[in-house]
Amino acid sequence: MPKRQAEESLEDAVHTTSPSSKKARVDDNDSQDDGHRNGLNSSIPHHPPNGHQRKDMRNGGIQLNGEKPEEESQPDQITHAPSSSPQAEEAEDEDQSAYFTVSRQAAPTEGYSDLYLDTIDRAVLDFDFEKLCSVSLSNINVYACLVCGKYYQGRGPKSHAYFHALEIGHHVYVNMQTKKVYVLPEGYEVKSKSLEDIKFVVDPRLPKEDVMMLDKVAKDAWDLSGKKYRPGFVGMNNIKENDYFNAVIQALAHIPPLRNFFMLEDLSSKSELIQRFSILVRKIWNTRAFKTHVSPHELIQQVSRQSNKKYDLLHQSDPVEFLSWFLGSMHLALGGSKTKPGTSIIHRVFQGKLKIESQQITAKADAGDRLRFEEAAEVIVETMRYLILTLDLPAAPLFQDEIDRNIIPQVPLTSILSKYDGRTAQEHLSMRKRYRLLHPLPPFLLFHVKRFSTNKFVSERNPTIVTFPVRSLDMAPYVEPNPTLHPPGEPIWYDLVANVTHEAVRTRDDSVEGEAERKVWRVQMRDRARDEWLQVQDLYVESVATETLFTKESYLMVWERRKGGGKGKGRG
């Protein structure tokens, strides 16, 4: 049965074109113009003779028949085909693919500058993960789809983002480096103030005035779902076994001079490790976050590469060992010297000097006096620099009676600090040694409470609890007097900033050894603006009473030197 001819052409019935097509293309109107010039009806299709098909050439837009089309005078403009069904559009694209060259819009069609912006889904956007194309796994020129949250490379006609826009129908993308937003496949940039919150979350940067007020003004914020959170005290995702990593990063992010440096300085020319730590610190203190937690995936992937997978997210490591490696790597990445002190922000914040006196243990030494320095023997004196001070716990009792079986041994912090008083000696190989801190002490002290000892057979844990004051720790008794740098007899006060704790959790084990212990790491941090303490374990953030801080097994402690000579509000 023959098809009935249309009473009028589609061009005459629909006088307006679609404001924006999902697939950019250029109409070939020359065939219609030729038909009008020859007196033919525009509804009759005009086919060029075989062997004389016209094709646009890239050099100047000259066609094979020598004519220059009128639309080539405005190469930035796109003429959209009339609206039709998707099946018809696909068939038309296949038939006309040999005739047209893809053109890109420099600006949106007038009156449609906010086209496709209503398709953005902020709830699925997560910019914490490593910026790799989900197809090619490349980290070059990566764009994030603002509809589904996936990463794609490029935005040209042959890029993965371009094909994603055509196949799936997701049209809005943000460049993860420049933070510019584009609509694909048209290719024009969107300049809308409604996208400022997304650009801020991609790379949160607070002005200097706001950064300086973080510890002075208590400020609450709300995420997309309306959940309340405190900037700076947010959970961190434990992807697999990286809770040790989370605790250390959280503690470093609450050291004011270090935090301010990585939030305010321009570090775009520094190494990838520095840039990723900087953006993670800024996300922890983000006041306009989409969610109440962050993920360290991007930073820990870089750490894994630089440490040859010694510290990664699949295997749990020791927090102090990681901290030592991390501080050393950042010091060198910031241009610090291996020999000159104070050449980076890391050394200016943590580095101090230590005097070590050593003496050979002779065979004549009595068993009870092996640690007593002999006046006649030679004493070797050397000075070294440190970032972390190790504190040794007294040996835990091997046997307990019926009454004391539930008692956990305790020791004051001042007792284990006596290692640095210059009088208490320790035996190391065939040498007796004693230590003394030297002026000036660094602005921040890092204490490592050594709990684990490993021999050829087993790793042992010392469960001794260390009791300490939260404020007003006097370090003067452990520093060698130097009147030129500090008045003799004056205290040197330090206040606790962060405390990384360990907990042994028994897990069921089917092996012959029975139950095994799993290490759980937490960090306790002080909210300076509210003068409160919070405890963070992965995604969980909760308040903790100041009086109960020492009841946990402290493993890494961060102390800040108090400015001025006042004793402050007390020990609480």
N, C-alpha and C positions, 0 to 999 in steps of 0.2 A: 504494500500500500504506500503510495508516494506521500512524502511529508508535505504538509500545507505550509506555504510560504508565510512568513510573518508580515502583518499589515504595515508595520513600521520598524525601522532599525532600532537596535538597542541604544545607539548614540542619541537618536531623536527622543526616545522615551525617557531616558535618564540624562538630565542636563548637568548634573553635578557628579564629580568623581569622588571616590573614596578618600577621606582625609589622609589616611595613612595605611598603606598596604603592608601586610606582614612580610611580603617578599618584594624587594626593590627590583624594578625593571623599567625599561624605556620602551614606549610604544613606537611601532613603525607606522607612521601615519602617511608615509610617502605613497604607499599603494592606493590609499583613499584619495590623496590629492591628484594622483595620475588619473584615477577614475573620474573625478569631477572634471578635469581638464578635457577628457575625451568624450564627455557627455554621457557617461555611463552612470547607472544608478549605484549609489554607495553600498546598497545592500548586496550587490553581486560581488563575490570575492574575486579579486584580481590576482592571478598567478603569473609571475614572470616566466618567460620561456625557459625551457631546459637548457642548462649550461650557462645561463646568464643571471643566476641568483646574486643578489646584492649582499655584501657583507661590509660592515663598518671596519675600517682600519684604524689602528691606534695612532698613526702618524698624521695628526691634523684632522682626523675624522673624515677623510676623503673616501668616497665609496668607489666601487669598481666601475660604475657607469659614469664616473666623473662628476656627479652631482654632490653638493654639500648640503646635508639636511639642515633645515631651519633650526631644529632644537639643539644642534651642536654649538650654536652661538652662545648658549647658556649651559655650559657643561655641568654646573652644580645643581641644576634643576632636575627634578624627576617628575615624569608624567605617569600617573598611576592609571592602570587599566580599570575599566568599570567593574563594579562588584559583581561577583558571580559565585557559584558553588565551589567548594574546595576541589572537587573532582575536576571541574572545568578549568580551574586555575592551574592544576597540575598538568593537565593535558596541553593547555595553552603554552605553559613553560617549556614542555618538551618539544612542541612544534616550533617555537620561536627561539630556542636556545642558540641556534646557529646565526641569528640575525642581529642579536643585541649584545652590547657591552655593559656590564654592571656599573652603575654610577652611584655615588654616595652623596647624601645630603650634608651640607655644611651647617644647616640650621633646621629646626623643626618647621613644619608647615604653619603658617600664620593662624593663630587661634587654637593650636593644638600642642602647645609647649609642654603640657602636663600629661601627654599621652602615655599610657602604660604605667604611670607612676602608681596607680591604684592596685597594680598587681604585685607590688613589693610586699614581701612577708618578713617583717622584722623578727618574728619569733623564731625563724629557722636560721637566722644569720649568726654565725660563729666564726669570728676572725682570729681565734686563738691558735688554730692549727697551722702547721707549716704550709706556706704558700706554694703548693705544687699543683700543676694542671692535673685534673682527674683523669685525663686521657693519655697525655704524653709524659706525665710526671716531671715536666720541666718547670724550673722556677724563674724563667725569663718571661717578662711581660705578661704577668698573670692577672686575670680579671675574675672577680667574684660575681656570680649571678645573684641578683638581689631578689629573685623569686624563689629559687630552691636552695641557695647558699653554696653551691658547688663552685670549684675553681676551674677556670679554663684559660688556655693560652691564646693571646692575641685577640684582635677584633677585625682583621682584614677579611676579604671574601673567601679566603681559603683557610681560615683559622678555626679552631675547635669551638670558640665562643660563637662565631658566626653560624656554624652548622647547628649548634645547640639552639640558637634563636630560631632557625628555620624549621628544625625538626620538632622541637618541643613547644615552641611558642613563648619562650621566656625572653623578654626584650630589653631588660634594664641591667646594666653591668657597671661595676666600679673598678677602676684600676687600683690595685693594691699598693702601687708605688706613688702615683701622683694624686690619688683620691678623686680623680675626675670621673664623672658618671656619663655613660653613653647609652644610646638606644641602638640596638642592632635588630635587623640588618641594615637599617637606614644609615647608621654610622655617625649621627650628629651628637654633640655634647649637650647634656641637660644641665641647665643652670637654674636650679630651683632651691629656694631656702628651706623647703620641706625635707631636703636631703642632708641638711647640715648635721643632724643627729647621727646619721649613718657614717658620715665622713669623720666625725669626732670619735666614734667607737673604733673605727679602723685604726686610727692613730691618735689616741687621746693626749692632748697637750694643754695643761693648765697654765694660765698666766702666772708670772712670778709672784704677784701679790697673793694669789690664792694658795700657791705652794707654801709661802712663808706663814700662812695662817692655818695650815693643816693641824698643827699641834696646839693651837691656841683657841680655836673656835670649834665647838662640837657641832657637827653637821651630819644630818641623816639624809639618805637618798632612797629612791624607790626604783625598782626595775620595771620592765614592761608589764609584768603581771600584777604590779602594785605591791610587791613584797618589799618590806623595809630592810635596809642594810646600812652598815657603816663603811664609808669609803676608807680603805686601808685595812679593814678587818673582814675580808671576804674569804670564802673557802677556795681551795685549790684542788683541782681534779687529780685523784690518784688513778692514773691510767692503768697501771699494772702493779708495779712494786716500787713506785717512786715517792713514797711518803717521806723517806729520808731527805730527798731533794726538796720537797715542798717545805719542810720545816726550816731548812737552811735559808731558802730564798725568802720566806716570810720574815725571818729574823733580820736578814740584811736589808729588806725593804723598810724596816722601822728604825734604821740608824739615820738620823736626820741629815748629817752632811753628805752621806753616801746617797741617800734618797734624793736630796735636792740636786746633787750633781747630775744624776742620771735622768732626772725629770726636766731640767732646765737647759743643760748644755746641748749644743748641736754636735751629735756624734755620727752624722751621716757618712763621714769619711773614715770612721773607725772600722774595726773588723766586725764580722757577722756576730760573734759572741757578745760584743759590747752592745751592738744595736738591739739584739734580741733581749738581752737582760734589761736594757733601758725601756723598751716597750712593755715588758712584763711588769716592771715597777710602776709604770704609768697606768697600766690597766688595773693593778691592785688598788691604786688610789683614784680611780676613775669615779667621778661624781655623777656621771650620766650613763651608767652601764645598762645594757639590755638585760643582764642576768646578774645574780648575786654571787657568782663564782667565776674564776678564771681557770684556764688550762695552761700548764707549762710546756705543752707539747713542742712548740716551736723552739724554745730554748733548750730543752733536754735533748732534742734531736741534734742540735749543734754541739752540745756538750759531749754527746755520744761519739760524734765524728772526731772531735778534737782529742778526746781521751782514748781513742782506739777501742771504744765500747767498754771501757772500764766502768764508766758511770752511765747507765742507761735506764730505761723505764721497765725493763723486763727482769732485772735482778736487783735485789736490795743491797745497798752498800752502807758503809759507815759514814755518818754525817760529818764527822770531824775530818776524815780523810778527804771527803769530797770538798769540804770548805777550804782546806789547805790547797788543794789543786785549783779550785775555782779562783781564789784570791790571787794565787801566783799567775794564773793564766790571764786574768783581767789586768793585773799590774803590767805585764809585758805587752798586752794588747793596747794599753793606753800609752805606750811609749816609755814605760818605766825602765830604769836601769837595774841590772842584777847586782851592781856593786854600790852605787850611790844611793843614800837614803833619801826619802821624801820626794822622789821623782814622779809619783802618781798619787791620786786621791786615796788609793788603797793603803799605801805606806803612811801617808799623812794621818790617816784615821786610826790605824791599828798597830803600827810598828813601834817597838820600844827596844831598849838596850838591857842586856843582862850580863853580869859578871860571874864567871865560873872559876872556882879555885879547885885544883886537882892535886892529889898527892899519891905517890905509889904506896901500896900496902906491902910491907915487908914481911918476911917469914917470922920475924921476932915479935910481931904484933900479937897481943893476947886476943883470945876469942871475944872477950867483952869489950876490948878497946880497939877493935878493927876500924871503927868509924871516927876515932879521936885523932885529930891532926897532931902530928909530932912537930915540935918546934925546931928540932935539929934538921929534919928532912926538908928537901926542897919543895916548894909550893909553886905550881904552875898556874899563872893567872892569865885568863883570856876573856875577851869581850865579844859577845855575839848579839845579833839582832833577832827579834822574835816577832811573830804575828799572833801566835796562840801559846798560852801558858798551860802546861799539863800539871794536873793535881792528882797525886796518888792517894788512893783510899787505903786505910789500914785493912789488913787481912780479915776477912769475915771468919767467925768461929766455925771450926769444923764440926764440933759436936755440941749439942744442946741437951740440957736435962729436961725432965718432964715439965718443969715450971716455965722455963724460958723458951719452949719450943715455938711459941707464936710471937716472940719478940723480935722485931727487926732492928738490927744494929744501927745506931745513929752516930754522926760525928759533926761537930761544928765546922763551918767553912774556914774560920780563922785557924783551926787546928791543922788542916791540910795545907793552908797557905804558909805555915811555918817552914815549909821546904825552901822558901825564898827569904828567910830572915838572916842568912849569912852565917848561922851557927849550926843548924841542923845538917848533918852530913848524910850522904847516901853512898852505897857501894855500887860501883859500876865496873864490871869485869875485875881487873886487879887494881882499880883506882878508887880512892874515896874522894867524893866531890861535895861541894856546897855552893849554893847559888844566892845571888843578891841582885835585886832590881836596881837600876840606875835611873837617875833623873835625866831628862824629864819623862814622866810617864805619858803614854799616848792618851788621846781623848777617849778612846774606847778600849777596854780590855776584854779579851776572849779567854775564858777559862774552859779547859777540857777536863772533866772529871773522868778519869780513866777507870772504867768499869769492867772491861773485857781483857782477859789475858788468854793467850793461845800457846799451847805447847804442841808436842808432836802427836798427841793423841786426841785432845779435846779442847774446846773453847769454853772457858769458865766465865761466869758473870758474878760480879760482886754486888749484892743487893743493898749495900749500906746506904742509908738516907743521909743526905747532907743538909743540915739546917743552916739558914742564912737570914740576915736581915734584908728586907726589900730595899731599904734606903739606908744611907749613911754607913757604908762599909769603909773603914779607915785603912788605907794602904800604906800609910807612913811607916809602920814598923817593918815593912818588907823592902824599903828603899834605902839605899846607902845615902847618908846625909850629904848634902852639897849646899852650903850656905849661899852660894852665888845663884842658885836656881830656885831654892825653896827655903824659907825660914826654918831653922831647926825647932823641933817640938810641935810644929803646926800640923794638924791632921790633913790628910788628902782624901776627901770624900768621893765615893763612887756610889751611883744608884743603879739598880737593876733595870735593864731595858727589855731583855728577852731571855727566855729560859727554855731550851730544847730538852724534853724529857723522854725517857725510855720506859716502856712497859713490856714485860714478857707475858705473852698470852699463850696458854697451853692449848695445843691442838692435838686431835686424835691421830695417832700414827700406828699403822698396822705392822710396823717393823718390830724386830725383837727388842729394840731399845724402849718401846712403849711410847709414852707421850712425848711430843716434841714441843719446843718453845718457838713461837713466832714473835719477831720484834715489831713493836708498834711505836712510831715516833709522833710526838705532839710538840707544839710550841706554845708557850705562854708569853703574851705580849701586853705591854702597858699602853692603854689609851690615855695619852697625855692630856688631851682636851677635857676629858671627864675624870681623870685620875682614877681609872678603873682598870682591872685586868681581865683579859679575855684569853680563852684557850681555843686553839684551832687544830683540828685533826682532819686533814683532807677537806671534805666539803662541810664539816660541822664546825660551827662557831658558837661558843657559849661563854657566859660570864663565869668567873671563878673568884672565890674569896681570896683576898690577899693573905690571910692567915694560913691558908692551906697550900700555898705554892710549894713549900719545901717538902710536902708529903710525897711528892713524886720523885722518881729516880732521875735527878738532874744529870745531864750529860754534856751540854754545851751552854755556857752562860755568857751573856753580853752585858757588860757594865759600862756606864757612862760617867766620865769625870764631871763633877759638879763645878759649875763656874762660880767663883767667889768663895769666901771662907765660911759662910753660914752653914749651920747644920741642917737647915730646912725644917720640915714639918714633923720629923720624927722617923720612926722605923716602920710605920705602917704604910 
